[in-house]
Amino acid sequence: MKAELERLTDRAAADGLLDVAYATFDSPYGRLLVATTPRGLVKVGLPAYDPDDTLEDLAARISPRMLEAPAQLDEVRRQLDLYFKGRLREFDLALDWRLSTGFRRRALRAIDRIPYGQTRSYTQIATSAGNERAVRAAGTACGANPIPIVVPCHRVLRSGGALGGYGGGLPMKEALLELEGVLDGHSSG
């Protein structure tokens, strides 16, 4: 049955009938939903978000032609698994940026350039995105990041080093920063 489903999924993709492939998998922080398009990874749904709501949003914003296709997300899941084990410092995945536009997209691209084990402030992200006064907008871009972890918004902190917010919750942000060696296990608030 599984082989038949994979064959049908491959056929739908080859015939141009599949716009979004998605899969769920368990991470150390809970269940993640990952979705890809022919352009690349478009969504990482964190455990704090309802997968059904995430899929409805993708159907409305990209296409209703979606299919659960775990095999098409094997590489994404492999790289995330290696990252969570501390064995991957930089993702090598094509990204589909279409869920972000304008300043938000520029801010997310600046965030995508933050190296493993380093952090930046919201002010630094705003400046990198072209408007040093748009600090709140940089924070909004982080909060609306459709590809968290891979586009590492967890590496963006408040001026002074406080953690700020995170869509997956502050314990997850803190754990990701500890994994990368940024925090020593004590909360920065």
Summary of the structure (lengths in Angstrom):
residues: 189
radius of gyration: 16.9
end to end distance: 49.2
largest distance: 55.4
contacts: 575
relative contact order: 0.13
helix: 42%
strand: 16%
